Amino acid sequence: MQYADGQEVRIGDRVKLGADDNGVVVCSIDTNEYSDDYPLEKWSYLERGVMIEFPEYGLIHYEETDPDLELISRSNQSPQGA
């Protein structure tokens, strides 16, 4: 999946949705990358997209690009999977 500006969504990215700019990409089903708290075994059934955890909104599954979702910063976190 990609952000509206064309950049690829990556695990560990810090993102903004509305007033909440502390969202974190916790897994990418598209690229088979999962964080320790959101392992492949529990989330691969979704088949596509990414999961993002927001302090204000909770956990959101995106299957397609959302024009309101903005990349704030990249993480150096090493993904698991793939």
KOLTI-275653 format. One record per atom (N, C-alpha, C): atom name; x, y, z; residue number from 1. Coordinates in steps of 0.1 Angstrom, whole numbers, plus 5000, padded with zeros to 4 digits. Layout:
N
+------+------+------+------+-----+
: atom :   xx :   yy :   zz : seq :
+------+------+------+------+-----+
:   CA :    X :    Y :    Z : NUM :
...
+------+------+------+------+-----+
//
This chain:
82
+------+------+------+------+-----+
: atom :   xx :   yy :   zz : seq :
+------+------+------+------+-----+
:    N : 5008 : 4988 : 5000 :   1 :
:   CA : 5000 : 5000 : 5000 :   1 :
:    C : 5009 : 5012 : 5000 :   1 :
:    N : 5004 : 5023 : 4995 :   2 :
:   CA : 5011 : 5036 : 4994 :   2 :
:    C : 5003 : 5047 : 5000 :   2 :
:    N : 5011 : 5057 : 5005 :   3 :
:   CA : 5005 : 5070 : 5009 :   3 :
:    C : 5000 : 5077 : 4997 :   3 :
:    N : 4992 : 5087 : 4999 :   4 :
:   CA : 4986 : 5095 : 4988 :   4 :
:    C : 4997 : 5101 : 4979 :   4 :
:    N : 5009 : 5104 : 4985 :   5 :
:   CA : 5020 : 5110 : 4978 :   5 :
:    C : 5028 : 5100 : 4970 :   5 :
:    N : 5024 : 5087 : 4971 :   6 :
:   CA : 5031 : 5077 : 4963 :   6 :
:    C : 5042 : 5069 : 4971 :   6 :
:    N : 5046 : 5073 : 4983 :   7 :
:   CA : 5056 : 5066 : 4991 :   7 :
:    C : 5049 : 5053 : 4996 :   7 :
:    N : 5057 : 5043 : 4997 :   8 :
:   CA : 5053 : 5030 : 5002 :   8 :
:    C : 5051 : 5031 : 5018 :   8 :
:    N : 5040 : 5025 : 5022 :   9 :
:   CA : 5037 : 5024 : 5037 :   9 :
:    C : 5047 : 5013 : 5042 :   9 :
:    N : 5054 : 5016 : 5053 :  10 :
:   CA : 5063 : 5006 : 5059 :  10 :
:    C : 5061 : 5005 : 5074 :  10 :
:    N : 5063 : 4993 : 5078 :  11 :
:   CA : 5062 : 4990 : 5092 :  11 :
:    C : 5071 : 4999 : 5101 :  11 :
:    N : 5065 : 5004 : 5111 :  12 :
:   CA : 5072 : 5014 : 5120 :  12 :
:    C : 5070 : 5028 : 5116 :  12 :
:    N : 5065 : 5031 : 5105 :  13 :
:   CA : 5062 : 5045 : 5101 :  13 :
:    C : 5053 : 5052 : 5111 :  13 :
:    N : 5057 : 5064 : 5114 :  14 :
:   CA : 5048 : 5073 : 5123 :  14 :
:    C : 5039 : 5081 : 5113 :  14 :
:    N : 5026 : 5080 : 5116 :  15 :
:   CA : 5017 : 5087 : 5106 :  15 :
:    C : 5006 : 5095 : 5114 :  15 :
:    N : 5000 : 5104 : 5106 :  16 :
:   CA : 4990 : 5113 : 5111 :  16 :
:    C : 4977 : 5110 : 5104 :  16 :
:    N : 4966 : 5110 : 5112 :  17 :
:   CA : 4952 : 5110 : 5107 :  17 :
:    C : 4944 : 5120 : 5115 :  17 :
:    N : 4940 : 5130 : 5108 :  18 :
:   CA : 4932 : 5140 : 5115 :  18 :
:    C : 4941 : 5147 : 5126 :  18 :
:    N : 4936 : 5148 : 5138 :  19 :
:   CA : 4944 : 5155 : 5149 :  19 :
:    C : 4954 : 5145 : 5155 :  19 :
:    N : 4953 : 5132 : 5152 :  20 :
:   CA : 4962 : 5122 : 5159 :  20 :
:    C : 4974 : 5120 : 5150 :  20 :
:    N : 4986 : 5126 : 5154 :  21 :
:   CA : 4998 : 5124 : 5147 :  21 :
:    C : 5008 : 5114 : 5153 :  21 :
:    N : 5002 : 5105 : 5161 :  22 :
:   CA : 5011 : 5095 : 5168 :  22 :
:    C : 5007 : 5081 : 5163 :  22 :
:    N : 5002 : 5079 : 5152 :  23 :
:   CA : 4999 : 5066 : 5147 :  23 :
:    C : 5012 : 5059 : 5143 :  23 :
:    N : 5012 : 5045 : 5144 :  24 :
:   CA : 5023 : 5037 : 5140 :  24 :
:    C : 5019 : 5025 : 5132 :  24 :
:    N : 5025 : 5023 : 5121 :  25 :
:   CA : 5022 : 5012 : 5112 :  25 :
:    C : 5028 : 4999 : 5120 :  25 :
:    N : 5019 : 4990 : 5124 :  26 :
:   CA : 5023 : 4979 : 5132 :  26 :
:    C : 5024 : 4966 : 5123 :  26 :
:    N : 5018 : 4965 : 5112 :  27 :
:   CA : 5021 : 4954 : 5103 :  27 :
:    C : 5016 : 4958 : 5089 :  27 :
:    N : 5023 : 4951 : 5079 :  28 :
:   CA : 5020 : 4953 : 5065 :  28 :
:    C : 5017 : 4939 : 5059 :  28 :
:    N : 5005 : 4936 : 5057 :  29 :
:   CA : 5001 : 4923 : 5051 :  29 :
:    C : 5007 : 4922 : 5037 :  29 :
:    N : 5006 : 4934 : 5030 :  30 :
:   CA : 5011 : 4935 : 5016 :  30 :
:    C : 5025 : 4930 : 5014 :  30 :
:    N : 5034 : 4934 : 5024 :  31 :
:   CA : 5048 : 4931 : 5023 :  31 :
:    C : 5052 : 4920 : 5032 :  31 :
:    N : 5043 : 4914 : 5039 :  32 :
:   CA : 5045 : 4903 : 5049 :  32 :
:    C : 5055 : 4907 : 5060 :  32 :
:    N : 5053 : 4919 : 5065 :  33 :
:   CA : 5061 : 4925 : 5076 :  33 :
:    C : 5052 : 4927 : 5088 :  33 :
:    N : 5056 : 4921 : 5100 :  34 :
:   CA : 5048 : 4922 : 5112 :  34 :
:    C : 5057 : 4926 : 5124 :  34 :
:    N : 5051 : 4933 : 5133 :  35 :
:   CA : 5058 : 4937 : 5145 :  35 :
:    C : 5056 : 4926 : 5156 :  35 :
:    N : 5064 : 4926 : 5166 :  36 :
:   CA : 5062 : 4916 : 5177 :  36 :
:    C : 5048 : 4916 : 5183 :  36 :
:    N : 5042 : 4927 : 5185 :  37 :
:   CA : 5029 : 4928 : 5191 :  37 :
:    C : 5018 : 4924 : 5181 :  37 :
:    N : 5021 : 4924 : 5168 :  38 :
:   CA : 5011 : 4921 : 5158 :  38 :
:    C : 5016 : 4911 : 5149 :  38 :
:    N : 5017 : 4898 : 5153 :  39 :
:   CA : 5024 : 4888 : 5145 :  39 :
:    C : 5016 : 4882 : 5133 :  39 :
:    N : 5024 : 4877 : 5124 :  40 :
:   CA : 5018 : 4871 : 5112 :  40 :
:    C : 5007 : 4861 : 5115 :  40 :
:    N : 5009 : 4853 : 5125 :  41 :
:   CA : 4999 : 4842 : 5129 :  41 :
:    C : 4985 : 4848 : 5132 :  41 :
:    N : 4985 : 4860 : 5137 :  42 :
:   CA : 4972 : 4866 : 5141 :  42 :
:    C : 4966 : 4875 : 5131 :  42 :
:    N : 4974 : 4881 : 5122 :  43 :
:   CA : 4969 : 4891 : 5113 :  43 :
:    C : 4969 : 4888 : 5098 :  43 :
:    N : 4976 : 4877 : 5094 :  44 :
:   CA : 4977 : 4874 : 5079 :  44 :
:    C : 4964 : 4871 : 5073 :  44 :
:    N : 4954 : 4867 : 5081 :  45 :
:   CA : 4941 : 4863 : 5075 :  45 :
:    C : 4934 : 4875 : 5068 :  45 :
:    N : 4939 : 4887 : 5071 :  46 :
:   CA : 4933 : 4899 : 5065 :  46 :
:    C : 4937 : 4900 : 5050 :  46 :
:    N : 4947 : 4893 : 5046 :  47 :
:   CA : 4951 : 4891 : 5032 :  47 :
:    C : 4958 : 4903 : 5025 :  47 :
:    N : 4954 : 4915 : 5028 :  48 :
:   CA : 4960 : 4927 : 5022 :  48 :
:    C : 4959 : 4939 : 5030 :  48 :
:    N : 4967 : 4949 : 5027 :  49 :
:   CA : 4967 : 4962 : 5034 :  49 :
:    C : 4977 : 4963 : 5045 :  49 :
:    N : 4974 : 4973 : 5054 :  50 :
:   CA : 4983 : 4975 : 5066 :  50 :
:    C : 4974 : 4978 : 5078 :  50 :
:    N : 4980 : 4976 : 5090 :  51 :
:   CA : 4974 : 4979 : 5103 :  51 :
:    C : 4981 : 4990 : 5109 :  51 :
:    N : 4974 : 5000 : 5114 :  52 :
:   CA : 4980 : 5012 : 5120 :  52 :
:    C : 4973 : 5014 : 5134 :  52 :
:    N : 4981 : 5016 : 5144 :  53 :
:   CA : 4976 : 5018 : 5157 :  53 :
:    C : 4977 : 5033 : 5161 :  53 :
:    N : 4966 : 5039 : 5164 :  54 :
:   CA : 4965 : 5053 : 5168 :  54 :
:    C : 4961 : 5054 : 5183 :  54 :
:    N : 4968 : 5063 : 5190 :  55 :
:   CA : 4964 : 5065 : 5204 :  55 :
:    C : 4949 : 5069 : 5205 :  55 :
:    N : 4945 : 5078 : 5196 :  56 :
:   CA : 4931 : 5083 : 5197 :  56 :
:    C : 4921 : 5074 : 5191 :  56 :
:    N : 4924 : 5068 : 5180 :  57 :
:   CA : 4914 : 5060 : 5172 :  57 :
:    C : 4915 : 5045 : 5174 :  57 :
:    N : 4926 : 5040 : 5180 :  58 :
:   CA : 4928 : 5026 : 5181 :  58 :
:    C : 4934 : 5020 : 5169 :  58 :
:    N : 4932 : 5007 : 5167 :  59 :
:   CA : 4938 : 4999 : 5156 :  59 :
:    C : 4929 : 5000 : 5144 :  59 :
:    N : 4935 : 5004 : 5132 :  60 :
:   CA : 4927 : 5006 : 5120 :  60 :
:    C : 4934 : 4998 : 5109 :  60 :
:    N : 4925 : 4990 : 5102 :  61 :
:   CA : 4930 : 4982 : 5090 :  61 :
:    C : 4927 : 4990 : 5077 :  61 :
:    N : 4937 : 4993 : 5070 :  62 :
:   CA : 4936 : 4999 : 5057 :  62 :
:    C : 4938 : 4990 : 5046 :  62 :
:    N : 4929 : 4988 : 5036 :  63 :
:   CA : 4932 : 4980 : 5024 :  63 :
:    C : 4936 : 4989 : 5012 :  63 :
:    N : 4933 : 5001 : 5013 :  64 :
:   CA : 4936 : 5010 : 5002 :  64 :
:    C : 4941 : 5024 : 5007 :  64 :
:    N : 4947 : 5031 : 4999 :  65 :
:   CA : 4953 : 5044 : 5002 :  65 :
:    C : 4942 : 5053 : 5008 :  65 :
:    N : 4945 : 5060 : 5019 :  66 :
:   CA : 4935 : 5070 : 5024 :  66 :
:    C : 4942 : 5084 : 5022 :  66 :
:    N : 4935 : 5093 : 5015 :  67 :
:   CA : 4941 : 5106 : 5013 :  67 :
:    C : 4944 : 5114 : 5025 :  67 :
:    N : 4937 : 5110 : 5037 :  68 :
:   CA : 4939 : 5118 : 5049 :  68 :
:    C : 4950 : 5112 : 5058 :  68 :
:    N : 4956 : 5101 : 5053 :  69 :
:   CA : 4967 : 5095 : 5061 :  69 :
:    C : 4980 : 5101 : 5056 :  69 :
:    N : 4988 : 5107 : 5065 :  70 :
:   CA : 5001 : 5114 : 5062 :  70 :
:    C : 5013 : 5107 : 5069 :  70 :
:    N : 5023 : 5105 : 5062 :  71 :
:   CA : 5036 : 5100 : 5067 :  71 :
:    C : 5043 : 5112 : 5075 :  71 :
:    N : 5046 : 5110 : 5088 :  72 :
:   CA : 5053 : 5119 : 5096 :  72 :
:    C : 5068 : 5116 : 5096 :  72 :
:    N : 5071 : 5103 : 5099 :  73 :
:   CA : 5086 : 5099 : 5099 :  73 :
:    C : 5087 : 5084 : 5097 :  73 :
:    N : 5099 : 5080 : 5092 :  74 :
:   CA : 5102 : 5066 : 5091 :  74 :
:    C : 5109 : 5061 : 5103 :  74 :
:    N : 5108 : 5048 : 5106 :  75 :
:   CA : 5114 : 5042 : 5117 :  75 :
:    C : 5126 : 5033 : 5112 :  75 :
:    N : 5135 : 5031 : 5121 :  76 :
:   CA : 5147 : 5022 : 5118 :  76 :
:    C : 5144 : 5008 : 5123 :  76 :
:    N : 5132 : 5005 : 5127 :  77 :
:   CA : 5128 : 4992 : 5132 :  77 :
:    C : 5130 : 4982 : 5121 :  77 :
:    N : 5135 : 4970 : 5126 :  78 :
:   CA : 5136 : 4959 : 5116 :  78 :
:    C : 5124 : 4950 : 5116 :  78 :
:    N : 5117 : 4949 : 5105 :  79 :
:   CA : 5105 : 4941 : 5104 :  79 :
:    C : 5107 : 4926 : 5106 :  79 :
:    N : 5097 : 4919 : 5110 :  80 :
:   CA : 5098 : 4904 : 5111 :  80 :
:    C : 5089 : 4899 : 5100 :  80 :
:    N : 5092 : 4887 : 5095 :  81 :
:   CA : 5084 : 4881 : 5084 :  81 :
:    C : 5092 : 4880 : 5071 :  81 :
:    N : 5085 : 4882 : 5060 :  82 :
:   CA : 5092 : 4882 : 5047 :  82 :
:    C : 5101 : 4871 : 5047 :  82 :
+------+------+------+------+-----+
//
